[in-house]
Amino acid sequence: MSRKNKPVAVEINELDDSVSEVMINKVTLGTVDEKNSPLVVTFADGHQTTADSFDDAVASLLAEFNLHH
């Protein structure tokens, strides 16, 4: 049985000059810290990883969200 594609509201809120928060439907996925290179991605459960670009950081947060929901 296939599912219909539903639109999802993804929000990116700037918390500081270099920290952005990524949310889906008012659920926080995590933050992206752009102070240093590589970027530091902090997930909602507290673990961290790095990413080379902002797009890669957001993609990893979305992938983690999709894995568990």
Predicted model as a PDB file, atoms N, CA, C, CB and O in Angstrom, pLDDT in the B-factor column:
MODEL        1                                                                  
ATOM      1  N   MET A   1       0.845  -1.164   0.000  1.00 64.00           N  
ATOM      2  CA  MET A   1       0.000   0.000   0.000  1.00 64.00           C  
ATOM      3  C   MET A   1       0.902   1.242   0.000  1.00 64.00           C  
ATOM      4  CB  MET A   1      -0.967  -0.010   1.223  1.00 64.00           C  
ATOM      5  O   MET A   1       1.822   1.345   0.811  1.00 64.00           O  
ATOM      6  N   SER A   2       0.641   2.148  -0.879  1.00 74.00           N  
ATOM      7  CA  SER A   2       1.481   3.346  -0.955  1.00 74.00           C  
ATOM      8  C   SER A   2       0.871   4.496  -0.166  1.00 74.00           C  
ATOM      9  CB  SER A   2       1.686   3.764  -2.414  1.00 74.00           C  
ATOM     10  O   SER A   2      -0.341   4.583   0.032  1.00 74.00           O  
ATOM     11  N   ARG A   3       1.749   5.354   0.266  1.00 77.00           N  
ATOM     12  CA  ARG A   3       1.313   6.548   0.991  1.00 77.00           C  
ATOM     13  C   ARG A   3       1.318   7.737   0.045  1.00 77.00           C  
ATOM     14  CB  ARG A   3       2.223   6.822   2.220  1.00 77.00           C  
ATOM     15  O   ARG A   3       2.099   7.797  -0.905  1.00 77.00           O  
ATOM     16  N   LYS A   4       0.436   8.673   0.323  1.00 85.00           N  
ATOM     17  CA  LYS A   4       0.442   9.909  -0.449  1.00 85.00           C  
ATOM     18  C   LYS A   4       1.500  10.835   0.131  1.00 85.00           C  
ATOM     19  CB  LYS A   4      -0.960  10.589  -0.441  1.00 85.00           C  
ATOM     20  O   LYS A   4       1.731  10.851   1.340  1.00 85.00           O  
ATOM     21  N   ASN A   5       2.128  11.591  -0.727  1.00 83.00           N  
ATOM     22  CA  ASN A   5       3.091  12.573  -0.264  1.00 83.00           C  
ATOM     23  C   ASN A   5       2.350  13.739   0.364  1.00 83.00           C  
ATOM     24  CB  ASN A   5       3.994  13.054  -1.420  1.00 83.00           C  
ATOM     25  O   ASN A   5       1.449  14.321  -0.241  1.00 83.00           O  
ATOM     26  N   LYS A   6       2.742  14.071   1.589  1.00 81.00           N  
ATOM     27  CA  LYS A   6       2.129  15.201   2.278  1.00 81.00           C  
ATOM     28  C   LYS A   6       3.152  16.319   2.403  1.00 81.00           C  
ATOM     29  CB  LYS A   6       1.593  14.782   3.674  1.00 81.00           C  
ATOM     30  O   LYS A   6       4.326  16.051   2.660  1.00 81.00           O  
ATOM     31  N   PRO A   7       2.737  17.548   2.230  1.00 83.00           N  
ATOM     32  CA  PRO A   7       3.678  18.647   2.435  1.00 83.00           C  
ATOM     33  C   PRO A   7       4.054  18.753   3.915  1.00 83.00           C  
ATOM     34  CB  PRO A   7       3.074  19.981   1.933  1.00 83.00           C  
ATOM     35  O   PRO A   7       3.221  18.556   4.800  1.00 83.00           O  
ATOM     36  N   VAL A   8       5.306  19.065   4.156  1.00 81.00           N  
ATOM     37  CA  VAL A   8       5.822  19.174   5.515  1.00 81.00           C  
ATOM     38  C   VAL A   8       6.441  20.557   5.670  1.00 81.00           C  
ATOM     39  CB  VAL A   8       6.866  18.045   5.829  1.00 81.00           C  
ATOM     40  O   VAL A   8       7.211  21.000   4.818  1.00 81.00           O  
ATOM     41  N   ALA A   9       6.100  21.233   6.760  1.00 86.00           N  
ATOM     42  CA  ALA A   9       6.647  22.564   7.012  1.00 86.00           C  
ATOM     43  C   ALA A   9       7.985  22.437   7.730  1.00 86.00           C  
ATOM     44  CB  ALA A   9       5.658  23.421   7.845  1.00 86.00           C  
ATOM     45  O   ALA A   9       8.033  22.030   8.891  1.00 86.00           O  
ATOM     46  N   VAL A  10       9.063  22.783   7.050  1.00 90.00           N  
ATOM     47  CA  VAL A  10      10.398  22.782   7.639  1.00 90.00           C  
ATOM     48  C   VAL A  10      10.766  24.229   7.937  1.00 90.00           C  
ATOM     49  CB  VAL A  10      11.454  22.104   6.686  1.00 90.00           C  
ATOM     50  O   VAL A  10      10.733  25.083   7.051  1.00 90.00           O  
ATOM     51  N   GLU A  11      11.116  24.496   9.189  1.00 95.00           N  
ATOM     52  CA  GLU A  11      11.493  25.851   9.597  1.00 95.00           C  
ATOM     53  C   GLU A  11      12.960  25.872   9.991  1.00 95.00           C  
ATOM     54  CB  GLU A  11      10.608  26.347  10.769  1.00 95.00           C  
ATOM     55  O   GLU A  11      13.455  24.940  10.624  1.00 95.00           O  
ATOM     56  N   ILE A  12      13.649  26.938   9.614  1.00 96.00           N  
ATOM     57  CA  ILE A  12      15.025  27.156  10.042  1.00 96.00           C  
ATOM     58  C   ILE A  12      15.047  28.505  10.743  1.00 96.00           C  
ATOM     59  CB  ILE A  12      16.041  27.107   8.827  1.00 96.00           C  
ATOM     60  O   ILE A  12      14.876  29.547  10.110  1.00 96.00           O  
ATOM     61  N   ASN A  13      15.258  28.479  12.055  1.00 96.00           N  
ATOM     62  CA  ASN A  13      15.273  29.681  12.876  1.00 96.00           C  
ATOM     63  C   ASN A  13      16.695  29.996  13.300  1.00 96.00           C  
ATOM     64  CB  ASN A  13      14.366  29.518  14.107  1.00 96.00           C  
ATOM     65  O   ASN A  13      17.426  29.109  13.741  1.00 96.00           O  
ATOM     66  N   GLU A  14      17.090  31.258  13.167  1.00 96.00           N  
ATOM     67  CA  GLU A  14      18.421  31.669  13.583  1.00 96.00           C  
ATOM     68  C   GLU A  14      18.378  32.030  15.065  1.00 96.00           C  
ATOM     69  CB  GLU A  14      18.932  32.867  12.728  1.00 96.00           C  
ATOM     70  O   GLU A  14      17.691  32.974  15.457  1.00 96.00           O  
ATOM     71  N   LEU A  15      19.110  31.281  15.890  1.00 94.00           N  
ATOM     72  CA  LEU A  15      19.135  31.522  17.329  1.00 94.00           C  
ATOM     73  C   LEU A  15      20.189  32.564  17.696  1.00 94.00           C  
ATOM     74  CB  LEU A  15      19.401  30.217  18.080  1.00 94.00           C  
ATOM     75  O   LEU A  15      19.918  33.463  18.492  1.00 94.00           O  
ATOM     76  N   ASP A  16      21.375  32.452  17.130  1.00 90.00           N  
ATOM     77  CA  ASP A  16      22.476  33.387  17.337  1.00 90.00           C  
ATOM     78  C   ASP A  16      23.010  33.784  15.968  1.00 90.00           C  
ATOM     79  CB  ASP A  16      23.608  32.761  18.230  1.00 90.00           C  
ATOM     80  O   ASP A  16      22.405  33.485  14.938  1.00 90.00           O  
ATOM     81  N   ASP A  17      24.152  34.462  15.976  1.00 91.00           N  
ATOM     82  CA  ASP A  17      24.784  34.829  14.716  1.00 91.00           C  
ATOM     83  C   ASP A  17      25.211  33.595  13.924  1.00 91.00           C  
ATOM     84  CB  ASP A  17      25.987  35.726  14.973  1.00 91.00           C  
ATOM     85  O   ASP A  17      25.217  33.613  12.693  1.00 91.00           O  
ATOM     86  N   SER A  18      25.565  32.532  14.628  1.00 94.00           N  
ATOM     87  CA  SER A  18      26.103  31.369  13.930  1.00 94.00           C  
ATOM     88  C   SER A  18      25.358  30.066  14.217  1.00 94.00           C  
ATOM     89  CB  SER A  18      27.536  31.201  14.293  1.00 94.00           C  
ATOM     90  O   SER A  18      25.757  29.017  13.710  1.00 94.00           O  
ATOM     91  N   VAL A  19      24.296  30.101  15.010  1.00 97.00           N  
ATOM     92  CA  VAL A  19      23.564  28.885  15.360  1.00 97.00           C  
ATOM     93  C   VAL A  19      22.141  28.955  14.794  1.00 97.00           C  
ATOM     94  CB  VAL A  19      23.532  28.688  16.902  1.00 97.00           C  
ATOM     95  O   VAL A  19      21.410  29.917  15.027  1.00 97.00           O  
ATOM     96  N   SER A  20      21.771  27.918  14.052  1.00 97.00           N  
ATOM     97  CA  SER A  20      20.427  27.826  13.476  1.00 97.00           C  
ATOM     98  C   SER A  20      19.734  26.575  14.007  1.00 97.00           C  
ATOM     99  CB  SER A  20      20.487  27.802  11.919  1.00 97.00           C  
ATOM    100  O   SER A  20      20.367  25.539  14.211  1.00 97.00           O  
ATOM    101  N   GLU A  21      18.427  26.689  14.226  1.00 97.00           N  
ATOM    102  CA  GLU A  21      17.620  25.581  14.721  1.00 97.00           C  
ATOM    103  C   GLU A  21      16.734  25.094  13.584  1.00 97.00           C  
ATOM    104  CB  GLU A  21      16.765  26.005  15.959  1.00 97.00           C  
ATOM    105  O   GLU A  21      16.126  25.901  12.881  1.00 97.00           O  
ATOM    106  N   VAL A  22      16.657  23.769  13.395  1.00 97.00           N  
ATOM    107  CA  VAL A  22      15.847  23.182  12.336  1.00 97.00           C  
ATOM    108  C   VAL A  22      14.654  22.489  12.992  1.00 97.00           C  
ATOM    109  CB  VAL A  22      16.684  22.176  11.461  1.00 97.00           C  
ATOM    110  O   VAL A  22      14.814  21.682  13.907  1.00 97.00           O  
ATOM    111  N   MET A  23      13.437  22.824  12.500  1.00 96.00           N  
ATOM    112  CA  MET A  23      12.210  22.277  13.068  1.00 96.00           C  
ATOM    113  C   MET A  23      11.310  21.756  11.953  1.00 96.00           C  
ATOM    114  CB  MET A  23      11.472  23.343  13.907  1.00 96.00           C  
ATOM    115  O   MET A  23      11.313  22.278  10.838  1.00 96.00           O  
ATOM    116  N   ILE A  24      10.533  20.709  12.276  1.00 93.00           N  
ATOM    117  CA  ILE A  24       9.485  20.204  11.395  1.00 93.00           C  
ATOM    118  C   ILE A  24       8.215  20.142  12.221  1.00 93.00           C  
ATOM    119  CB  ILE A  24       9.851  18.794  10.785  1.00 93.00           C  
ATOM    120  O   ILE A  24       8.176  19.499  13.270  1.00 93.00           O  
ATOM    121  N   ASN A  25       7.183  20.809  11.747  1.00 87.00           N  
ATOM    122  CA  ASN A  25       5.887  20.822  12.438  1.00 87.00           C  
ATOM    123  C   ASN A  25       6.040  21.116  13.928  1.00 87.00           C  
ATOM    124  CB  ASN A  25       5.174  19.484  12.247  1.00 87.00           C  
ATOM    125  O   ASN A  25       5.437  20.441  14.764  1.00 87.00           O  
ATOM    126  N   LYS A  26       6.832  22.106  14.252  1.00 89.00           N  
ATOM    127  CA  LYS A  26       7.080  22.568  15.622  1.00 89.00           C  
ATOM    128  C   LYS A  26       7.802  21.550  16.491  1.00 89.00           C  
ATOM    129  CB  LYS A  26       5.784  22.929  16.273  1.00 89.00           C  
ATOM    130  O   LYS A  26       7.766  21.656  17.717  1.00 89.00           O  
ATOM    131  N   VAL A  27       8.458  20.567  15.883  1.00 92.00           N  
ATOM    132  CA  VAL A  27       9.308  19.610  16.580  1.00 92.00           C  
ATOM    133  C   VAL A  27      10.752  19.941  16.225  1.00 92.00           C  
ATOM    134  CB  VAL A  27       8.946  18.124  16.199  1.00 92.00           C  
ATOM    135  O   VAL A  27      11.116  19.967  15.049  1.00 92.00           O  
ATOM    136  N   THR A  28      11.570  20.192  17.236  1.00 95.00           N  
ATOM    137  CA  THR A  28      12.966  20.552  16.997  1.00 95.00           C  
ATOM    138  C   THR A  28      13.767  19.316  16.618  1.00 95.00           C  
ATOM    139  CB  THR A  28      13.577  21.227  18.239  1.00 95.00           C  
ATOM    140  O   THR A  28      13.793  18.329  17.353  1.00 95.00           O  
ATOM    141  N   LEU A  29      14.428  19.383  15.453  1.00 95.00           N  
ATOM    142  CA  LEU A  29      15.277  18.283  15.006  1.00 95.00           C  
ATOM    143  C   LEU A  29      16.680  18.420  15.561  1.00 95.00           C  
ATOM    144  CB  LEU A  29      15.320  18.223  13.486  1.00 95.00           C  
ATOM    145  O   LEU A  29      17.333  17.422  15.867  1.00 95.00           O  
ATOM    146  N   GLY A  30      17.147  19.653  15.691  1.00 97.00           N  
ATOM    147  CA  GLY A  30      18.486  19.903  16.191  1.00 97.00           C  
ATOM    148  C   GLY A  30      18.962  21.270  15.778  1.00 97.00           C  
ATOM    149  O   GLY A  30      18.192  22.094  15.284  1.00 97.00           O  
ATOM    150  N   THR A  31      20.261  21.505  15.990  1.00 97.00           N  
ATOM    151  CA  THR A  31      20.857  22.794  15.656  1.00 97.00           C  
ATOM    152  C   THR A  31      22.080  22.596  14.775  1.00 97.00           C  
ATOM    153  CB  THR A  31      21.235  23.566  16.931  1.00 97.00           C  
ATOM    154  O   THR A  31      22.688  21.527  14.739  1.00 97.00           O  
ATOM    155  N   VAL A  32      22.417  23.667  14.067  1.00 97.00           N  
ATOM    156  CA  VAL A  32      23.608  23.691  13.224  1.00 97.00           C  
ATOM    157  C   VAL A  32      24.439  24.888  13.662  1.00 97.00           C  
ATOM    158  CB  VAL A  32      23.242  23.770  11.690  1.00 97.00           C  
ATOM    159  O   VAL A  32      23.970  26.025  13.625  1.00 97.00           O  
ATOM    160  N   ASP A  33      25.686  24.625  14.079  1.00 97.00           N  
ATOM    161  CA  ASP A  33      26.596  25.674  14.524  1.00 97.00           C  
ATOM    162  C   ASP A  33      27.584  25.961  13.405  1.00 97.00           C  
ATOM    163  CB  ASP A  33      27.337  25.265  15.834  1.00 97.00           C  
ATOM    164  O   ASP A  33      28.376  25.096  13.029  1.00 97.00           O  
ATOM    165  N   GLU A  34      27.536  27.183  12.872  1.00 94.00           N  
ATOM    166  CA  GLU A  34      28.351  27.551  11.718  1.00 94.00           C  
ATOM    167  C   GLU A  34      29.599  28.346  12.092  1.00 94.00           C  
ATOM    168  CB  GLU A  34      27.526  28.346  10.751  1.00 94.00           C  
ATOM    169  O   GLU A  34      30.210  28.969  11.224  1.00 94.00           O  
ATOM    170  N   LYS A  35      29.988  28.337  13.372  1.00 94.00           N  
ATOM    171  CA  LYS A  35      31.166  29.111  13.794  1.00 94.00           C  
ATOM    172  C   LYS A  35      32.434  28.625  13.125  1.00 94.00           C  
ATOM    173  CB  LYS A  35      31.331  29.043  15.301  1.00 94.00           C  
ATOM    174  O   LYS A  35      33.214  29.428  12.613  1.00 94.00           O  
ATOM    175  N   ASN A  36      32.646  27.339  13.124  1.00 91.00           N  
ATOM    176  CA  ASN A  36      33.881  26.761  12.604  1.00 91.00           C  
ATOM    177  C   ASN A  36      33.581  25.869  11.411  1.00 91.00           C  
ATOM    178  CB  ASN A  36      34.613  25.966  13.697  1.00 91.00           C  
ATOM    179  O   ASN A  36      32.433  25.512  11.147  1.00 91.00           O  
ATOM    180  N   SER A  37      34.628  25.525  10.708  1.00 89.00           N  
ATOM    181  CA  SER A  37      34.487  24.579   9.624  1.00 89.00           C  
ATOM    182  C   SER A  37      35.226  23.315  10.025  1.00 89.00           C  
ATOM    183  CB  SER A  37      35.026  25.160   8.279  1.00 89.00           C  
ATOM    184  O   SER A  37      36.391  23.437  10.405  1.00 89.00           O  
ATOM    185  N   PRO A  38      34.682  22.146   9.981  1.00 93.00           N  
ATOM    186  CA  PRO A  38      33.345  21.789   9.521  1.00 93.00           C  
ATOM    187  C   PRO A  38      32.262  22.212  10.511  1.00 93.00           C  
ATOM    188  CB  PRO A  38      33.264  20.297   9.280  1.00 93.00           C  
ATOM    189  O   PRO A  38      32.533  22.446  11.688  1.00 93.00           O  
ATOM    190  N   LEU A  39      31.044  22.305  10.016  1.00 96.00           N  
ATOM    191  CA  LEU A  39      29.911  22.702  10.838  1.00 96.00           C  
ATOM    192  C   LEU A  39      29.591  21.618  11.853  1.00 96.00           C  
ATOM    193  CB  LEU A  39      28.685  22.997   9.967  1.00 96.00           C  
ATOM    194  O   LEU A  39      29.761  20.432  11.571  1.00 96.00           O  
ATOM    195  N   VAL A  40      29.129  22.019  13.036  1.00 96.00           N  
ATOM    196  CA  VAL A  40      28.759  21.063  14.078  1.00 96.00           C  
ATOM    197  C   VAL A  40      27.246  20.925  14.090  1.00 96.00           C  
ATOM    198  CB  VAL A  40      29.290  21.511  15.478  1.00 96.00           C  
ATOM    199  O   VAL A  40      26.523  21.908  14.252  1.00 96.00           O  
ATOM    200  N   VAL A  41      26.773  19.693  13.916  1.00 97.00           N  
ATOM    201  CA  VAL A  41      25.341  19.392  13.918  1.00 97.00           C  
ATOM    202  C   VAL A  41      25.019  18.701  15.239  1.00 97.00           C  
ATOM    203  CB  VAL A  41      24.932  18.494  12.684  1.00 97.00           C  
ATOM    204  O   VAL A  41      25.598  17.663  15.560  1.00 97.00           O  
ATOM    205  N   THR A  42      24.086  19.282  16.008  1.00 97.00           N  
ATOM    206  CA  THR A  42      23.659  18.687  17.268  1.00 97.00           C  
ATOM    207  C   THR A  42      22.221  18.226  17.113  1.00 97.00           C  
ATOM    208  CB  THR A  42      23.801  19.693  18.452  1.00 97.00           C  
ATOM    209  O   THR A  42      21.332  19.027  16.825  1.00 97.00           O  
ATOM    210  N   PHE A  43      21.994  16.939  17.304  1.00 96.00           N  
ATOM    211  CA  PHE A  43      20.662  16.359  17.158  1.00 96.00           C  
ATOM    212  C   PHE A  43      19.861  16.573  18.433  1.00 96.00           C  
ATOM    213  CB  PHE A  43      20.751  14.856  16.821  1.00 96.00           C  
ATOM    214  O   PHE A  43      20.427  16.926  19.467  1.00 96.00           O  
ATOM    215  N   ALA A  44      18.547  16.363  18.370  1.00 92.00           N  
ATOM    216  CA  ALA A  44      17.657  16.602  19.504  1.00 92.00           C  
ATOM    217  C   ALA A  44      18.005  15.716  20.692  1.00 92.00           C  
ATOM    218  CB  ALA A  44      16.211  16.371  19.096  1.00 92.00           C  
ATOM    219  O   ALA A  44      17.789  16.118  21.835  1.00 92.00           O  
ATOM    220  N   ASP A  45      18.537  14.523  20.454  1.00 92.00           N  
ATOM    221  CA  ASP A  45      18.884  13.626  21.556  1.00 92.00           C  
ATOM    222  C   ASP A  45      20.256  13.914  22.154  1.00 92.00           C  
ATOM    223  CB  ASP A  45      18.836  12.200  21.084  1.00 92.00           C  
ATOM    224  O   ASP A  45      20.667  13.257  23.110  1.00 92.00           O  
ATOM    225  N   GLY A  46      20.969  14.894  21.595  1.00 93.00           N  
ATOM    226  CA  GLY A  46      22.231  15.339  22.181  1.00 93.00           C  
ATOM    227  C   GLY A  46      23.483  14.893  21.460  1.00 93.00           C  
ATOM    228  O   GLY A  46      24.543  15.472  21.696  1.00 93.00           O  
ATOM    229  N   HIS A  47      23.420  13.895  20.593  1.00 94.00           N  
ATOM    230  CA  HIS A  47      24.653  13.492  19.918  1.00 94.00           C  
ATOM    231  C   HIS A  47      25.004  14.481  18.814  1.00 94.00           C  
ATOM    232  CB  HIS A  47      24.516  12.073  19.340  1.00 94.00           C  
ATOM    233  O   HIS A  47      24.140  15.176  18.279  1.00 94.00           O  
ATOM    234  N   GLN A  48      26.290  14.525  18.486  1.00 96.00           N  
ATOM    235  CA  GLN A  48      26.777  15.505  17.525  1.00 96.00           C  
ATOM    236  C   GLN A  48      27.512  14.817  16.384  1.00 96.00           C  
ATOM    237  CB  GLN A  48      27.694  16.522  18.210  1.00 96.00           C  
ATOM    238  O   GLN A  48      28.027  13.707  16.518  1.00 96.00           O  
ATOM    239  N   THR A  49      27.538  15.518  15.263  1.00 96.00           N  
ATOM    240  CA  THR A  49      28.310  15.101  14.104  1.00 96.00           C  
ATOM    241  C   THR A  49      28.772  16.361  13.382  1.00 96.00           C  
ATOM    242  CB  THR A  49      27.473  14.170  13.156  1.00 96.00           C  
ATOM    243  O   THR A  49      28.432  17.471  13.794  1.00 96.00           O  
ATOM    244  N   THR A  50      29.532  16.201  12.324  1.00 96.00           N  
ATOM    245  CA  THR A  50      29.990  17.355  11.561  1.00 96.00           C  
ATOM    246  C   THR A  50      29.466  17.259  10.134  1.00 96.00           C  
ATOM    247  CB  THR A  50      31.536  17.448  11.571  1.00 96.00           C  
ATOM    248  O   THR A  50      29.090  16.187   9.661  1.00 96.00           O  
ATOM    249  N   ALA A  51      29.450  18.406   9.463  1.00 97.00           N  
ATOM    250  CA  ALA A  51      29.013  18.476   8.067  1.00 97.00           C  
ATOM    251  C   ALA A  51      29.848  19.515   7.347  1.00 97.00           C  
ATOM    252  CB  ALA A  51      27.498  18.817   7.962  1.00 97.00           C  
ATOM    253  O   ALA A  51      30.311  20.482   7.952  1.00 97.00           O  
ATOM    254  N   ASP A  52      30.041  19.311   6.044  1.00 95.00           N  
ATOM    255  CA  ASP A  52      30.853  20.229   5.253  1.00 95.00           C  
ATOM    256  C   ASP A  52      30.101  21.479   4.830  1.00 95.00           C  
ATOM    257  CB  ASP A  52      31.371  19.528   4.038  1.00 95.00           C  
ATOM    258  O   ASP A  52      30.708  22.534   4.644  1.00 95.00           O  
ATOM    259  N   SER A  53      28.764  21.372   4.673  1.00 96.00           N  
ATOM    260  CA  SER A  53      27.978  22.522   4.249  1.00 96.00           C  
ATOM    261  C   SER A  53      26.681  22.565   5.042  1.00 96.00           C  
ATOM    262  CB  SER A  53      27.690  22.468   2.730  1.00 96.00           C  
ATOM    263  O   SER A  53      26.308  21.590   5.694  1.00 96.00           O  
ATOM    264  N   PHE A  54      25.996  23.705   4.982  1.00 96.00           N  
ATOM    265  CA  PHE A  54      24.729  23.852   5.687  1.00 96.00           C  
ATOM    266  C   PHE A  54      23.687  22.891   5.128  1.00 96.00           C  
ATOM    267  CB  PHE A  54      24.226  25.296   5.590  1.00 96.00           C  
ATOM    268  O   PHE A  54      22.898  22.318   5.880  1.00 96.00           O  
ATOM    269  N   ASP A  55      23.684  22.715   3.814  1.00 95.00           N  
ATOM    270  CA  ASP A  55      22.738  21.789   3.178  1.00 95.00           C  
ATOM    271  C   ASP A  55      22.957  20.352   3.655  1.00 95.00           C  
ATOM    272  CB  ASP A  55      22.871  21.858   1.649  1.00 95.00           C  
ATOM    273  O   ASP A  55      21.997  19.625   3.908  1.00 95.00           O  
ATOM    274  N   ASP A  56      24.216  19.949   3.777  1.00 96.00           N  
ATOM    275  CA  ASP A  56      24.514  18.605   4.288  1.00 96.00           C  
ATOM    276  C   ASP A  56      24.069  18.456   5.741  1.00 96.00           C  
ATOM    277  CB  ASP A  56      26.016  18.307   4.168  1.00 96.00           C  
ATOM    278  O   ASP A  56      23.597  17.392   6.141  1.00 96.00           O  
ATOM    279  N   ALA A  57      24.219  19.519   6.527  1.00 96.00           N  
ATOM    280  CA  ALA A  57      23.812  19.486   7.930  1.00 96.00           C  
ATOM    281  C   ALA A  57      22.300  19.313   8.054  1.00 96.00           C  
ATOM    282  CB  ALA A  57      24.260  20.768   8.648  1.00 96.00           C  
ATOM    283  O   ALA A  57      21.828  18.495   8.843  1.00 96.00           O  
ATOM    284  N   VAL A  58      21.551  20.075   7.281  1.00 95.00           N  
ATOM    285  CA  VAL A  58      20.092  19.966   7.317  1.00 95.00           C  
ATOM    286  C   VAL A  58      19.652  18.601   6.796  1.00 95.00           C  
ATOM    287  CB  VAL A  58      19.439  21.093   6.486  1.00 95.00           C  
ATOM    288  O   VAL A  58      18.711  18.012   7.328  1.00 95.00           O  
ATOM    289  N   ALA A  59      20.318  18.095   5.770  1.00 95.00           N  
ATOM    290  CA  ALA A  59      19.980  16.778   5.236  1.00 95.00           C  
ATOM    291  C   ALA A  59      20.198  15.681   6.277  1.00 95.00           C  
ATOM    292  CB  ALA A  59      20.808  16.487   3.986  1.00 95.00           C  
ATOM    293  O   ALA A  59      19.405  14.744   6.361  1.00 95.00           O  
ATOM    294  N   SER A  60      21.266  15.789   7.068  1.00 96.00           N  
ATOM    295  CA  SER A  60      21.499  14.771   8.092  1.00 96.00           C  
ATOM    296  C   SER A  60      20.455  14.855   9.207  1.00 96.00           C  
ATOM    297  CB  SER A  60      22.907  14.921   8.679  1.00 96.00           C  
ATOM    298  O   SER A  60      20.049  13.826   9.747  1.00 96.00           O  
ATOM    299  N   LEU A  61      20.016  16.066   9.557  1.00 96.00           N  
ATOM    300  CA  LEU A  61      18.948  16.206  10.555  1.00 96.00           C  
ATOM    301  C   LEU A  61      17.639  15.621  10.039  1.00 96.00           C  
ATOM    302  CB  LEU A  61      18.750  17.685  10.930  1.00 96.00           C  
ATOM    303  O   LEU A  61      16.929  14.941  10.780  1.00 96.00           O  
ATOM    304  N   LEU A  62      17.317  15.877   8.781  1.00 93.00           N  
ATOM    305  CA  LEU A  62      16.093  15.328   8.182  1.00 93.00           C  
ATOM    306  C   LEU A  62      16.165  13.806   8.060  1.00 93.00           C  
ATOM    307  CB  LEU A  62      15.851  15.952   6.799  1.00 93.00           C  
ATOM    308  O   LEU A  62      15.168  13.120   8.283  1.00 93.00           O  
ATOM    309  N   ALA A  63      17.329  13.278   7.710  1.00 94.00           N  
ATOM    310  CA  ALA A  63      17.481  11.833   7.594  1.00 94.00           C  
ATOM    311  C   ALA A  63      17.277  11.157   8.956  1.00 94.00           C  
ATOM    312  CB  ALA A  63      18.868  11.485   7.024  1.00 94.00           C  
ATOM    313  O   ALA A  63      16.617  10.122   9.047  1.00 94.00           O  
ATOM    314  N   GLU A  64      17.839  11.742   9.998  1.00 93.00           N  
ATOM    315  CA  GLU A  64      17.669  11.199  11.347  1.00 93.00           C  
ATOM    316  C   GLU A  64      16.204  11.243  11.761  1.00 93.00           C  
ATOM    317  CB  GLU A  64      18.530  11.977  12.358  1.00 93.00           C  
ATOM    318  O   GLU A  64      15.705  10.295  12.368  1.00 93.00           O  
ATOM    319  N   PHE A  65      15.514  12.327  11.443  1.00 90.00           N  
ATOM    320  CA  PHE A  65      14.090  12.459  11.761  1.00 90.00           C  
ATOM    321  C   PHE A  65      13.273  11.403  11.032  1.00 90.00           C  
ATOM    322  CB  PHE A  65      13.583  13.861  11.398  1.00 90.00           C  
ATOM    323  O   PHE A  65      12.409  10.761  11.630  1.00 90.00           O  
ATOM    324  N   ASN A  66      13.543  11.221   9.739  1.00 87.00           N  
ATOM    325  CA  ASN A  66      12.810  10.242   8.931  1.00 87.00           C  
ATOM    326  C   ASN A  66      13.077   8.808   9.398  1.00 87.00           C  
ATOM    327  CB  ASN A  66      13.192  10.388   7.455  1.00 87.00           C  
ATOM    328  O   ASN A  66      12.213   7.941   9.273  1.00 87.00           O  
ATOM    329  N   LEU A  67      14.256   8.567   9.926  1.00 81.00           N  
ATOM    330  CA  LEU A  67      14.608   7.247  10.399  1.00 81.00           C  
ATOM    331  C   LEU A  67      13.777   6.834  11.607  1.00 81.00           C  
ATOM    332  CB  LEU A  67      16.074   7.197  10.738  1.00 81.00           C  
ATOM    333  O   LEU A  67      13.452   5.658  11.773  1.00 81.00           O  
ATOM    334  N   HIS A  68      13.436   7.800  12.446  1.00 76.00           N  
ATOM    335  CA  HIS A  68      12.749   7.496  13.690  1.00 76.00           C  
ATOM    336  C   HIS A  68      11.267   7.856  13.700  1.00 76.00           C  
ATOM    337  CB  HIS A  68      13.424   8.200  14.797  1.00 76.00           C  
ATOM    338  O   HIS A  68      10.594   7.645  14.709  1.00 76.00           O  
ATOM    339  N   HIS A  69      10.745   8.392  12.604  1.00 71.00           N  
ATOM    340  CA  HIS A  69       9.319   8.749  12.569  1.00 71.00           C  
ATOM    341  C   HIS A  69       8.650   8.164  11.368  1.00 71.00           C  
ATOM    342  CB  HIS A  69       9.132  10.253  12.573  1.00 71.00           C  
ATOM    343  O   HIS A  69       7.450   8.360  11.173  1.00 71.00           O  
TER     344      HIS A  69                                                      
ENDMDL                                                                          
END                                                                             
